[in-house]
Every structure is written in structure tokens, then in C-alpha cells.
Amino acid sequence: MVTPADILHGKILIVDDQEANVLLLEQMLKNAGYDQVTSTRDPTQVCELHLLHKYDLILLDLQMPGMDGFQVMENLKELGQDSYLPVLVITAQPEHKLRALKAGARDFVSKPFDLSEVLLRAHNLLEVRLLHRETRQLYEQVLAEQKVSTRLMLEVLPGSVVERLKRRPPEVVSGTWAEVTLLFSDLLEFNRFSEGAGAMVLTGVLDDLSIKLDADAQRTGIIDDAWLAATDLTDTVAAQTIRAAQKAIDLKAALDRFNALSNFKLQMRIGLDSEPSVGALRKRKVKKPRAR
């Protein structure tokens, strides 16, 4: 969310070969509360300054000796840093307005300029610029989280399933299996047990128990998350059912060993189910933010 304080803190560059214009614009912006206003009378320095400071708004005069404002905008485009060119042009030539907008300028003010109009247009462009930047950051964050989610999913699944899914189109990770056997397990009356145990004891119990159960899951190559487990998702019904049943026996044995060593009397409920399954992960298409 862009706040009024964010706008006043936006970085502004004034580019004009006339010292009087520069001083007037600087004073006007600073009086309005903008606290990051700089200027240059040399248009050849604009690209270098923008690379260094990444301005949120550039007030650019079009009529300058040596290099005019149109060439400055072309040079800024060639930097390729951002699809949004934060330029407010200042011109005394009415015929230059349309050309400036086609060249990439976001808005314009006419000379001799009205100070209140300059402030209003500068405020509006800064707000749009900061919203554009915020949207782009959110877009990049969503892309990064999407990559992490996909990587984690592929790390959790069995190797044969991963290779199968990787061959799918990039926008869809999916698969179908004739039969999948799921193993469900949970500790009986664990809420009652946790209510009577202190935080340190409860944490220790859960750590010890998860280590034993997870080690067993890794040994058998079965997906395991909070003891909700699936077999290797093959099409051989008998083989996967046997593996799931063996997993159930191993879980019960691991719990018995835990109880014997800890003197607890925890019990586990276990169930098996086999049925056809379809699994899919559709990657949400994230649209790149448009320059506004």
C-alpha cells in the first residue's frame, strides 16, 4: 500500500539546462515536502544518474543544447532496467507533446508552467510509479514461492513419480494411477496425553517419536507426513498393498519400541485404502505487471 509519506519520499531528478527553471522546480518540490530532489543541467548525465539512484520521477526539459529530451528518453529505454519510464516532460512546444508521449513519457506540462499543475502531475506519476514497483515486487515474490513449492513437492515424492511428472507440460504437473494405496495413522487420545504433559516433555516425546517413524519411512521409501503415508504409486496393486501393510506393521513396531524405552503407553489407529487416483498440480499463471 503506497502512503502519502512514500510519495513524498520518492526520488526525483530535474533535468533542465536553464538554471532558473531548475532552482524554481527544486524549491517548489521541497516546499511541498519532497525530500529526495536532485538536479542536473547536463542531459548526458541522466542515464548514469538513473542507473545509480533509480529515480521514481524524472522532470525532463525537451529543448536542451547538445542532447534534447527525446534522445535522453531513447537512452533511458536502452538501459533495459524497467518497462516503466518515469518521465514527466516539460515543453514550450505544443507539437512536441504527442511525440513525447509516443517516445515513452508518462505525462507533460507546458511552459511557462503552472506550479500547482506541476505538483499535481508529479504526485500522480509518483503514486503510479510506486504502485507499479510494489506490484512487480509481489509478482517476483509469487514466482519465487511457486518455484519453492514445486521443488518441495518434487523432493517429497518418490523418484519414479518425480521423473514421470517432470515429463508433463511445464504448466501442469499431474498423473493418473490405476490404484493407489493410502495408509492413515494417528495416535489415540493424544489430546488427553498432551494436556497432562508439560511443554518440554511433550516436545521431547514428539521429537523422539517422529525421528523413529520418519526413519522407518525413509527406509521403506514411502511418502510420510505426520504419518499420513502413500505407497510408491505404482500400477501393481498387490505389490503396493503389501508394502503399505508392511509399513503399518513397522509403524506399530516403532511405537512399541518407543513405549518400551519411554514407559509411555501410546496407541495408534491404522487404516489402509486402495482406489484409483488422479493427482495434479496446476501451476498458477502469474501475469507480469504492466507499465502504467
C-alpha positions as CSV (number, residue, x, y, z in Angstrom):
1,M,0.0,0.0,0.0
2,V,1.5,3.3,-1.1
3,T,1.2,6.0,1.6
4,P,1.4,9.8,1.3
5,A,4.8,9.6,3.1
6,D,6.0,7.1,0.5
7,I,5.2,9.6,-2.3
8,L,7.0,12.4,-0.6
9,H,10.0,10.2,-0.1
10,G,10.1,9.4,-3.9
11,K,13.4,10.1,-5.6
12,I,13.1,12.9,-8.2
13,L,15.5,14.2,-10.8
14,I,15.1,17.6,-12.5
15,V,16.8,17.9,-15.9
16,D,16.9,21.3,-17.5
17,D,19.7,23.4,-19.0
18,Q,18.2,26.6,-17.6
19,E,19.4,27.3,-14.0
20,A,16.4,29.5,-13.2
21,N,14.0,26.6,-14.1
22,V,16.0,24.1,-12.0
23,L,16.0,26.4,-9.0
24,L,12.3,27.1,-9.3
25,L,11.3,23.4,-9.6
26,E,13.7,22.4,-6.8
27,Q,12.3,25.0,-4.4
28,M,8.7,24.2,-5.3
29,L,9.1,20.4,-4.7
30,K,11.0,20.8,-1.5
31,N,8.4,23.3,-0.2
32,A,5.7,20.7,-1.0
33,G,7.5,18.2,1.3
34,Y,9.5,16.1,-1.2
35,D,12.8,15.2,0.5
36,Q,14.8,13.5,-2.3
37,V,15.1,16.1,-5.1
38,T,18.3,16.3,-7.2
39,S,19.0,18.0,-10.5
40,T,21.4,18.2,-13.4
41,R,21.8,20.7,-16.2
42,D,23.8,18.2,-18.3
43,P,21.4,15.8,-20.1
44,T,24.3,13.4,-20.9
45,Q,24.5,12.5,-17.2
46,V,20.9,11.4,-16.9
47,C,21.4,7.7,-17.7
48,E,24.4,7.4,-15.4
49,L,22.5,9.1,-12.6
50,H,19.4,6.9,-13.1
51,L,21.5,3.7,-13.0
52,L,23.0,4.9,-9.7
53,H,19.8,6.2,-8.0
54,K,16.9,4.6,-9.8
55,Y,14.7,7.6,-9.8
56,D,10.9,7.4,-9.3
57,L,10.3,10.5,-11.4
58,I,12.4,12.5,-13.9
59,L,11.2,16.0,-14.8
60,L,12.7,16.4,-18.2
61,D,13.0,19.5,-20.4
62,L,12.8,18.7,-24.1
63,Q,14.7,21.7,-25.5
64,M,18.3,21.4,-24.5
65,P,21.5,22.0,-26.4
66,G,23.8,19.1,-27.2
67,M,21.2,16.4,-26.4
68,D,17.5,17.1,-26.3
69,G,14.9,15.3,-24.1
70,F,13.9,12.9,-26.9
71,Q,17.4,11.5,-27.1
72,V,17.5,11.3,-23.3
73,M,14.4,9.1,-23.3
74,E,15.8,6.9,-26.0
75,N,19.0,6.4,-24.0
76,L,16.9,5.6,-20.9
77,K,15.0,2.9,-22.8
78,E,18.2,1.3,-23.9
79,L,19.2,0.7,-20.2
80,G,16.5,-2.0,-20.2
81,Q,16.1,-1.8,-16.5
82,D,12.4,-1.2,-16.2
83,S,9.4,-1.3,-18.5
84,Y,8.1,1.8,-16.8
85,L,9.9,5.0,-17.8
86,P,9.1,7.6,-15.0
87,V,9.4,10.7,-17.2
88,L,7.3,14.0,-16.9
89,V,8.4,16.2,-19.8
90,I,8.4,20.0,-19.8
91,T,7.9,21.7,-23.1
92,A,7.0,25.0,-24.6
93,Q,6.2,23.5,-28.0
94,P,2.6,22.2,-28.2
95,E,3.6,20.0,-31.2
96,H,6.1,18.1,-29.1
97,K,3.5,16.8,-26.6
98,L,2.2,13.9,-28.7
99,R,5.8,13.0,-29.9
100,A,6.9,12.9,-26.2
101,L,4.1,10.6,-25.2
102,K,4.9,8.3,-28.1
103,A,8.6,8.3,-27.1
104,G,7.7,7.0,-23.6
105,A,6.9,10.0,-21.5
106,R,4.1,9.4,-18.9
107,D,2.8,13.0,-18.9
108,F,3.7,16.5,-19.7
109,V,3.5,20.1,-18.5
110,S,3.7,23.2,-20.7
111,K,6.0,26.2,-20.3
112,P,5.5,28.6,-18.8
113,F,4.3,26.0,-16.2
114,D,1.7,26.4,-13.5
115,L,3.3,25.4,-10.2
116,S,0.1,23.8,-8.8
117,E,-0.2,21.7,-12.1
118,V,3.4,20.5,-11.8
119,L,2.8,19.4,-8.2
120,L,-0.4,17.6,-9.1
121,R,1.1,15.8,-12.1
122,A,4.3,14.9,-10.2
123,H,2.2,13.5,-7.3
124,N,0.1,11.4,-9.6
125,L,3.0,10.0,-11.5
126,L,4.9,9.1,-8.3
127,E,1.9,7.3,-7.0
128,V,1.6,5.2,-10.1
129,R,5.3,4.6,-10.2
130,L,5.4,3.3,-6.6
131,L,2.3,1.1,-7.2
132,H,4.0,-0.3,-10.3
133,R,7.1,-1.1,-8.3
134,E,5.1,-2.7,-5.5
135,T,3.1,-4.8,-7.9
136,R,6.3,-6.0,-9.6
137,Q,7.8,-7.0,-6.2
138,L,4.7,-9.0,-5.4
139,Y,4.9,-10.7,-8.8
140,E,8.5,-11.7,-8.2
141,Q,7.6,-12.9,-4.7
142,V,4.8,-15.1,-6.1
143,L,7.2,-16.6,-8.7
144,A,9.8,-17.4,-6.1
145,E,7.2,-19.1,-3.8
146,Q,5.9,-21.1,-6.7
147,K,9.4,-22.4,-7.5
148,V,9.9,-23.3,-3.9
149,S,6.5,-25.1,-3.7
150,T,7.3,-27.1,-6.9
151,R,10.8,-28.0,-5.7
152,L,9.5,-29.2,-2.3
153,M,6.8,-31.3,-3.9
154,L,9.3,-33.0,-6.2
155,E,11.7,-33.6,-3.3
156,V,8.9,-35.3,-1.2
157,L,7.6,-37.6,-4.0
158,P,9.2,-41.0,-4.8
159,G,11.8,-40.8,-7.6
160,S,9.8,-42.7,-10.1
161,V,6.8,-40.3,-9.7
162,V,9.1,-37.3,-9.9
163,E,10.5,-38.4,-13.2
164,R,7.0,-39.1,-14.5
165,L,5.7,-35.7,-13.5
166,K,8.7,-33.9,-14.9
167,R,7.8,-35.1,-18.4
168,R,4.5,-33.3,-18.2
169,P,3.9,-29.8,-19.7
170,P,5.5,-27.1,-17.5
171,E,2.2,-25.5,-16.6
172,V,0.7,-28.8,-15.3
173,V,2.3,-31.4,-13.1
174,S,-0.2,-34.3,-13.0
175,G,-0.6,-38.0,-13.3
176,T,-3.2,-40.8,-13.0
177,W,-2.7,-44.2,-11.4
178,A,-4.9,-47.3,-11.6
179,E,-4.6,-48.0,-7.9
180,V,-3.1,-46.1,-5.1
181,T,-2.8,-47.4,-1.6
182,L,-3.0,-44.9,1.3
183,L,-2.1,-45.6,4.8
184,F,-3.6,-43.4,7.6
185,S,-2.4,-43.4,11.1
186,D,-2.9,-41.3,14.2
187,L,-2.2,-41.5,17.9
188,L,-5.2,-42.4,20.1
189,E,-6.3,-39.9,22.8
190,F,-3.2,-37.8,22.1
191,N,-5.0,-34.6,23.2
192,R,-5.6,-36.1,26.6
193,F,-1.9,-37.1,26.8
194,S,-0.7,-33.6,25.8
195,E,-2.9,-31.9,28.4
196,G,-1.2,-33.8,31.2
197,A,2.3,-33.3,30.0
198,G,4.5,-30.2,30.3
199,A,5.7,-28.4,27.2
200,M,9.2,-29.7,27.5
201,V,8.1,-33.3,27.9
202,L,5.6,-33.1,25.1
203,T,8.2,-31.6,22.7
204,G,10.6,-34.4,23.6
205,V,8.0,-37.1,23.1
206,L,7.1,-35.8,19.7
207,D,10.7,-35.3,18.6
208,D,11.7,-38.8,19.6
209,L,8.6,-40.4,18.1
210,S,8.8,-38.6,14.8
211,I,12.5,-39.5,14.5
212,K,11.7,-43.2,14.8
213,L,8.7,-43.1,12.5
214,D,10.4,-40.9,9.9
215,A,13.5,-43.0,9.8
216,D,11.3,-46.0,9.1
217,A,9.5,-44.2,6.3
218,Q,12.8,-43.2,4.7
219,R,13.9,-46.8,4.9
220,T,10.9,-48.1,3.0
221,G,10.8,-45.2,0.5
222,I,7.3,-44.2,1.4
223,I,5.9,-40.7,1.5
224,D,5.4,-39.7,5.1
225,D,3.9,-36.5,6.5
226,A,2.5,-36.5,10.0
227,W,2.1,-40.3,9.5
228,L,-0.3,-39.9,6.6
229,A,1.5,-42.1,4.1
230,A,1.2,-43.3,0.5
231,T,3.0,-46.1,-1.3
232,D,5.2,-45.7,-4.3
233,L,2.2,-45.1,-6.6
234,T,2.9,-48.0,-8.9
235,D,0.2,-49.7,-11.0
236,T,0.9,-53.1,-9.4
237,V,-1.9,-53.3,-6.9
238,A,-0.6,-56.4,-5.0
239,A,2.9,-55.0,-4.6
240,Q,1.9,-51.6,-3.2
241,T,-0.7,-53.1,-0.9
242,I,1.9,-55.4,0.6
243,R,4.3,-52.5,1.1
244,A,1.6,-50.5,2.8
245,A,0.7,-53.3,5.1
246,Q,4.4,-53.8,5.9
247,K,4.6,-50.1,6.6
248,A,1.7,-50.4,9.1
249,I,3.4,-53.3,10.9
250,D,6.7,-51.3,11.0
251,L,4.8,-48.2,12.5
252,K,3.3,-50.4,15.2
253,A,6.6,-51.9,16.0
254,A,8.3,-48.5,16.1
255,L,5.6,-47.3,18.5
256,D,6.0,-50.4,20.7
257,R,9.8,-49.8,20.9
258,F,9.2,-46.1,21.8
259,N,6.8,-47.1,24.6
260,A,9.2,-49.7,26.0
261,L,12.0,-47.2,26.1
262,S,10.0,-44.3,27.4
263,N,7.5,-46.1,29.7
264,F,4.6,-44.4,27.8
265,K,1.5,-46.3,26.7
266,L,0.7,-44.6,23.4
267,Q,-1.6,-46.4,21.0
268,M,-2.0,-45.9,17.2
269,R,-5.0,-46.3,14.9
270,I,-4.0,-47.5,11.4
271,G,-6.1,-47.9,8.2
272,L,-5.4,-48.8,4.6
273,D,-7.4,-47.9,1.5
274,S,-6.7,-48.7,-2.2
275,E,-8.5,-47.0,-5.1
276,P,-7.9,-45.3,-8.4
277,S,-6.3,-41.8,-8.1
278,V,-5.7,-38.7,-10.1
279,G,-3.0,-36.3,-8.9
280,A,-2.4,-32.8,-10.4
281,L,-0.6,-29.6,-9.5
282,R,-1.6,-26.9,-11.9
283,K,0.9,-24.0,-11.8
284,R,-1.0,-20.7,-11.5
285,K,-0.1,-18.4,-14.3
286,V,1.2,-15.1,-12.9
287,K,0.8,-12.1,-15.1
288,K,3.6,-9.7,-15.3
289,P,2.7,-6.3,-14.1
290,R,2.0,-3.9,-16.9
291,A,3.7,-0.5,-17.1
292,R,1.2,2.1,-16.1
